[in-house]
Amino acid sequence: MRNIKTVCLRPIALWMLVMIVGECGGIFAASAHRVGPGVPSFLVRPGLRVSLAAKGLNNARFLLLDSHGRLFVSQPGRGNIVMLTDKNGAGYFKKRSVFVANVPAVQSMVYRHGWLWFACAGRICKTRDNGTQTHAGKIVTVIKGLAHGGWHWWRSLLLTRHHLYTSIGDMRNINADPPALGREEIWQYNLDGSGKTIFCTGIRNTEKLLQRPGTHQIWGCDEGSDQFGHPLGETTGHQKITDLNPPEEVNHYIRGGFYGHPYVVGNNIPRYEWLKKLGARAIVKIAQHAIPPAWCLPAHWSAVSACFLTTNYFPGLKGDMIVCCHGSWDSQPLVGYRLEVVMFDHWTKNPSGEFPLIKTLVGGNNILARPVNCIQAPDGSLYFSSDSNNCIYHVTYVGPKNVSLATTRY
């Protein structure tokens, strides 16, 4: 009798399994690594496909798509902005030209009304096509004499309807020096470069500023330091405190806000070097005025940049933030190396969770790519850059339309 029951149940169990796979999206079961030709074996969330969009771009950092579908890539090491075109619409940007040259430390770019704005060493500039559709014309310097160089030389740039916002990070990695003039703050200007004023203070290294779609809110990811526990005697390779601190911050920047750096980090955690220098009472007083992060990502992930999704091209993710995590260099084990989704609750409008979209670190120490910047294409798909293998990747959705990516599993 026991054998009869077993025989009868097996077809039922098989039928139930087929139904479950079908309901969950059988396409997910085909492969956990959905990558196209020329793409390393990234760990890719079910329902996604990663294709190679461009290669051979030395020091590829920030990306920008203009209204003509041209893809711009900043190369700060070479001082170039390269323009890529996909002539046949096949998804691979084969044709390229140096659109802007000889602008040291160029990274952030914004396209506005036919003008390509960019931030470089000590300047905010803009330029536009010289008529050839392959090279820029005259470069107009909008703002000059800005702080530049140092350990964190990347300058952010955001244009809103009426204003320009920019920042540059801490001169050093970890220190007990007061903030240097013109650094560790977000500055606001009029679009003609006039009206300079401090917007907020207490940031460490926010490489990209974002305006949250449908609002006037300004957001950014602030990267935490290395060597957090070294003032206590930790050393590289023996740093159990440093490996877990401080967190990467996802911040909502407001006018007049103070975000704690360099005195307190993350959820108002005192920095040991400043605790020693100023004393506990002063640090507690400073913490009273510090605005904690809207969300914290794990330490040393190096959250270089992010973008907000404006559509449900990736099901269920409209309004969420995609964060490019460049990855750690001295923590044990290695961490980060991914595109991470920070979910925003539709009711509270605040961050409410996170999950990985793509991981480029496999096997614990095999670094396949170091994501730098991600942007959303007009069709809703994503592009992201990697400066370790000099490539641009295209992320598309190939799963069923009725399954939220937040509910899928590897």
N, C-alpha and C positions, 0 to 999 in steps of 0.2 A: 504493500500500500504506500509506503514511504517513497519507493521508486516511481510509482505512478504519479504521485503528487509532484515529484521533482520534474518528471518529463512534461507534465502539463503546465508547470509554471514557467519553464524556460522560454517557450514562445511568447508568453505574456510579458515576461521580463524584457525580452528582446524588443518587443513592440513598444513597451514603455520607454526603453532607452532611445529608440528611434524617434519617438515623439518628443522626448526631452531635448535631444540634440536639435531636432527641427525647430522647437520653440525657442531655444537659446541662440539659434543661428548656426546652422551646420557649417557655414563658411569659416567660422572661428576654429572648428576642429581640424581644418585642413592643414594649418601651419601656424605655430606661434611666432614664427619669424617671417613676416611678410615683407621681403625686400626684393628690389629689382636688380638687374645686372649692374655690377660695379659698386654695389652697396655692401659694406661689411655686414656680418651676421648680428645686427642689433637685436636686442630683445624688444619686440614691437607689440603693442597692445592689440589683442584680437580685433579685427575689423579695420585695421589700418594697413596701408602699404607705403613703403618708403622707396622712392626712386632717386636716381642720380640726376640732378639738374645742371650741374656744372662741376668741372674739376680743374686742377692746375692753377688755382687762384691763391698764390702765396699770401699767408697772413690774412685770410678772409675774415673780416670782423662783422660790421653791421651791414644790413640789407635795406633796400628801399625799392619799391615798385612805383613807377610814375603812371600817369594817366594813359600813356601809350603802350603799357605793358613791358617797358624796358626795365631790366633789373640792374640796380646799381649796387656795387660792393665796395666798401671802404677797405683800404690796405694801409693802415697807419704806419707800418714799418717802412713801406716804400713811398708814402706820401701821395698815394694815388686814389682816385675813385674810378673804378672800372665799370663800364656800361656793357651789359650783356643783352642780346636779343635772341628770341626764339622765332626764327623766320617762318618755319612751317607749322608752328603750333604743336609740335610733337612732345613738348615738355622738357626738352634739353636745350639749354642756352649755349649754342655753339659759337656764334659770332660775338666778338668782343672788341672793345677799343678802350684806350685810356681816355676817359672823359675829362678828368681833372688831374693835373700832375703837379708835383713839387709843393704839396701842402702838408708839411710834417705833422704827424700825430693826428691825422684826420680819422674820425670815427663816426660820430652821430650825423645823421642826414635827415632832412625833412623836405618834402616836395609841396610847394604851395603856388598856385596860379602861374604855372610855367617856370617857376624858379626852383633851382636846387639849392637849398640852404645846407650848410655844413659847419661843424665845429672842428677846429684844428688848433695847433699850438698857439695859445694866446689870442686867438681871433674867432669871431663868428662871421662867416662870409656867405655870399650867395652868387650864383651864376646861372646861366641858361644856355641853351643850344645856340651855337654860332651859325646855324643854317645848314650845317653838314649832316646833322642828326647823329653824329658820331663823336664830336668834340665840343667842349664848352667854349663860350666866348669869354668876354672880360669878367674877371672875378671882382666883385664889389665887396669891400670890407665894411661890414655893418658895425661891428664892435671890435676894438683892438686894445692891447695893453692888459689882457686878462692873465691871471695866474696860469702857469703851465709847468710841465716837467714834474719831477719827483717820483716817488714810488707808485703813486696812483695818478697818472697823467691823463686818463680818459675824461674827456669833457662831454657832458650831456647837453642835449638841445631839445627843446619842446616849443612849438609855436601853437598858440591858441588864436582865437579870432582877433584879439587886440594886443596880445603880449607875447614876449619871448622869455623863456626860462632856461637857465643854464647853471651848471655846477661843476666842480672838480674836487677830487677826493683828497684824503690825508696825504701829506708829504711823505710819511713813513708808515711802516707796518704797525709797530707797537712802540709807544714812547710816552713820556710824561711832559711833553712840550705843549704849550697852549696852541690852539688852532692858528695856522699861518694866515696872513692877510689874504682875503679873497677866496679862501678854500673852506671846505667842509660846511658850506652853506649853499642854498639855492637862491639865485638872484633873479629878479624880474626886471625886464626892460620893455619899453615900447618897441614896436616893430622897426622903427627907424634908428634904434640904438640909444635913444634918450630915456630919461626917467628911471635911471638905475636905482633899485631899492632892494633891500634884503627881504626875501619871501619867507624863509624859514632857516633854522640853524640846527647844528648837532647831528649832521649826517657824516658818514665815514667815506663811502665810495659808492655812490649811486650813478651807474654808467648810463642808464636810460630812464628818462622821465616819460610818463604816459598820461594822457587825458582819458579818463574813463568815459566810454561812449555814452551819450545821452545825458551827461552831467558836465559840471565845471570842475570836477575833482581831479587832483593831480596825484598820481601814484608812482611808486618806484621800488625797486629791490635794492637794499643797502647791504653790501658785502661785509661780513665780519672779518676780524683780524686773525692772523696766525699767532702762535706763541702766547696764548692767553695766560697759561699757567707758568710761564718762564720766570716771572718775578718771584714765584714761590720756590724756584730752584729746579723746575722741570727742564729737561733737555730734549732735543729732537730724538725721537725713537723711544723715549721714556717720558711720555706726556699724557697720562690718562685723563687729566683735567682738560688740557688743551684739545685733545682729540674730540671732546664733546662740547666745547664752548669756544666762542659765543655763537649763538644761532645766526643764520641769515635772516634779514628782516624784510617783510613786505609791508611797506609804509604808505599810509594815506597822508600826504603832505598838505598842511593847512597854513594859511597866512599867520605869521607870528609864532608858529609852532617850534618847539625845541625837542629834538629827538635823542638827546642823551650823550652822544659822542662828544668827547672821548671819555667822559667820566663814568657813565653807566651804559650798558649794552643790553640788547634783548629786552626781556621783561624787567628792566631796571636792575640788572645785575651789576654791582660795583666792579670796576676794573681795579685790580690789585695795586698797580703802580700809582694810580691816583688816590686810592684809599690810603696808601702809605704817605703820599705827598701832602694831601689836604686834611686827612683825618676823617674819622667816621661821621662826626657831626656835619661837616661841610658836604660830604657825599650824600647823606640823608636829605639835606636841604635841597641839593641839586636835583635829586630824584623826585622831589615833590613837584617839580615843574616839567619833568621829562614825559613825553608822550610815548607810550610803549607801542610796539608794532601791532598792526592789524592782524598779522599772522607771522609765525616763525617757521622757517625751514631749518633742517638740521645743520649743524656747524660744518663749515668748510666745503659746502656744496658749491660755493662761488656762483651765486645767482646774478649773472652778468646783466641779463635783460629779460624783458617779458613783453607780451602783447595780450590785449583783450580780444576775445572772439565776439564778433558782432552778428553771427548767424548760427543756425543750428545745422550747418553743414556736417559738423561732427555731432551726432545726435545727443541732445541733452546738455551741451556745453556752452550754449549762447550765454554771454555775460561773464564767463569764467576767464581766468588768466592762465596763459601758458608761460612758464618760466624756463629760460635756458640756463642750465647749470653747467658751468665749465669744468667743475670737478676740483678735488683737492690736490695739493702737491706735496704736503709733508705730514698728513695725518695717516694713522695706521688703524684700521685698513683704509684704503682709498675709498672716497665717497663722492657722491654727486654724479656727474657725467650722465645727464639725462635731460629730457623735456618733462617737466612736472606740471600737472594741472592743479591750480589752486581754485577750488570751487567757491562761488559766491552764492549765498542763500538769497533766493528771490524775494523773500519777505523782509529780512533784516537788512539786505543789501551789503552784508559783511562777509568776509571769508569764513567758511564753515568746514573745510576739509581739504584734502589733497590726495592725489594718486598719480602714479607714473604713466606717461604716455609712451615714451621711448627711452630705453636705457642703452647707453653706448659703452658701458663698462661691463664686461662679462668675465666670469671665472675669478673674480676678486681682484685681478691685477692686469687684465688684458684691456687696454684702452683703445677702443675702435674709433672714437671721435671725441672731440671736446666742443660741445655746442656753445655758441657765442650769442647769436641773435636769431630771433624768429619773427616772421611777419605773416600776416594773413593776406592771401591773394583775393582778388575780386570775387572768385567763385567760392570762397570760403576755405579752401585748402591752405596748407602752411608751407612755408619755406624756412629752412634753418641752415645756418652756416657752421662750419667747423674749421678752426684755424690750425688744428694739429695735422690734418690730412688735406687741407686746402680745397675743400669741397663745399658745394651747396646741395642740400637735399630737399626733395619735395614730398610732403606727407599728404596722402589722399585717403578718403574713406571708401572702403569697398564692402562694408558689412551691411546687414539689413537695416532699413530706415527706422524700424520701431524698437530698436534696442539701444538704450542709453550706454554710451561708452563708460560711464561711471559704474555700471553694474556688471561689466564684463570682467573676466578673470584670466590670468595667464595660464 
